[in-house]
Amino acid sequence: MKKFKRLLYIKLARRLSRSTTGAPVPTIVSENTRLKGDIISDGIVHVDGQVEGDISCEELIIGVKGSINGVVNATNLQLYGTLHGKASADNLFIAKSAKLMGDATHNTIAIEPGAYIDGHCTRMGAPIPAEQGKPDLMLVDNRKQA
């Protein structure tokens, strides 16, 4: 009976979301799910379980209990759980509960204190606006010569 109610709820939610807002229901990998393979989506993917494979989507949310082992490409990436591998995101948010083991490329990044990162975070695209137009400074030794 529980499975029937869940299936009915999902079908109803998808039908209502298309008719009123046009926004699709997100793809959810729940806590007790283990997935081997790649995920490709034009919408939102929320991972609370384990994924072994690459993910490409518009928005990816890796929950506190979520774990991904693979390459991630997303416009928006919110990391609360664990990511082993490379990440490429336009907007990257790493929460204090997150573990990123691998390299990340991003345009914008926000990291909460306490987040664990073992890898490199590299900004892609144009230079940082604050760095543009900054003059090159020459180091001058002002100490007296003896």
N, C-alpha and C positions, 0 to 999 in steps of 0.2 A: 504494500500500500504506500509506503514511504517513497519508493522509486516512482510510482505512478504520479504521486503528488508533485514530486520534484520535476519530472518530465513535463507535466501539465503546466507548472509554474514557468519553466524555461520557455516553452512554446508560447505561452501567453505573453511573457515579457518581451520576447522577440517581435511578436505581432504588434503589440502596443507601441514599442519603441520605434518601429518603422512607420507606423501610421501617424504618430504625433510629432516626434522630434526628428526622425530620420537617423538617429544615432543607433548604431548596432550595440547589442549586448556584448560586453567584453568576453574574451576567451579566458577561462579560469582553469588553472592547474591546481587542484585543491591539495591540502596538506598531506593527505594519505595517498597521493598519486605519484607514480614514478614513470617518466616519459623518456624514451630513447628515440631520438629523431629530431628533425628540424621543424621549426614553426615559422610560417610566413603568413603575416596578417597585415591588412590595411588599417586595422583598428587598434584597440587596447588589449594587451595581454597581461594578465595578473598571475604570477607564479607564487604559490605557497608550498608546492611540493618540490620534487626533484626533476630537473630536466638535464639530460645528457644529449646535447646537440646545439645547433646554432639557432638563434632567434632573430628575425627581422620583422619589425612592426613600427607603427606610428608612435605608440606609447607603451613602455614596458614598466611594470611595477613588480619588483621582486620583494615579496613580503618577508617578515622577520624569520619565518620558518622556511622560506624559499631558498633553493639552491640551484645554480645553473653552472654547468661545466661545458663551456663552448664559447663561440663568438657571438656577440650581441651587436646588432645595428638597430638603432631606434632614434626617432626625433627627440623624444623625451624619455629619459631613464631615471627612475626613482629606485634607489637601492637601499633596502632595509635588511636584507638577508645576505647571502653569500654568492659571489660570482668568481669562478675560476676561469680565466680566459681573457680575451680582449673585448673591449667595449668601445663602440663608436656612437656618440650621441651629440646632438646639437645642444641640448640642455641636460646636464647631469647633476643629480642630487644624490649625495651619499650621507645616510643617516648615521647616528652614533652607534647603532646596533649592527651596522654593515661591515662586511669583510670583502674587500676587493683584492684578489690575488691575480694580478696581470696588469697589462697596460690599458690606459683609457685615453681616447682622443675626444675632445669636446670643444664647443664654442663658449659656453658658459658653464660654470661649475660652482656648486655650493657643498661644502663639507662641514658636517657637524663635529664639534670636538668629541673625541672618543672613537671616531671611525677608524677602522684598521685598513691600511692600504699598503700592499707589498707589490710595487710596480711603479710605472711612470704615468703621470697625467700630463698630456700634451695638448696645448691649445691649437686647434686647426683654424685655418682661414687667415683673416687680416690681423695685423698687429694690434696689441692692446691700445685702446684710445689714449690712455694716460701716457704711454710711451712715445706716441707720435709727436714729433716736433720738439722733443727733448734734446737740448744741445749736448754734444759730446764733451765731456769734462776732461781736462788734462790734469793729471796729478802733478802737483808742484811740491817739491821738498823745501819747506821753509826752515829747516834746521841750519844753524850756522856751521859753516865749514871750518874745520880746525886747522 
